Amino acid sequence: MGITSAIVLFAVVWFMTLFVVLPLRMKTQGEVGDVVPGTHTSAPADAQIGRKARITTYFAIPIWAVLVAIILSGWISVRDLDWFERMGPPSSTSE
């Protein structure tokens, strides 16, 4: 795995984790009773994006580290995900 692959994998894991963290403990403007004109009542009253970005990072780093360890160890390879055998049969070097 190259450095670019590792960065892209981290970005994917981070954003997927962010989408899980965003709705947690969210109070809507309708629940608070302070609806800003021109917005929906389901809009967040206080999104706390910085706090949620920190929480996302705290969860994304260990998830990313586990995925990198699995990929680098060779436990799961691209051939394992080739369900339609488009890469051809695995080559046998022991003859």
Residue pairs with C-beta under 8 A, 6 or more apart in sequence:
1 9
1 68
1 71
1 72
6 68
9 64
9 67
9 68
9 71
10 60
10 64
13 60
13 63
13 64
13 67
14 56
14 57
14 60
14 64
17 56
17 59
17 60
17 63
18 52
18 53
18 56
21 52
21 55
21 56
21 59
22 52
24 52
26 44
26 47
27 44
27 45
27 46
28 41
28 42
28 43
28 44
28 45
29 35
29 36
29 39
29 40
29 41
29 42
29 43
29 44
29 45
30 41
30 42
31 45
32 45
34 45
35 41
36 43
70 76
78 87
79 87
79 90
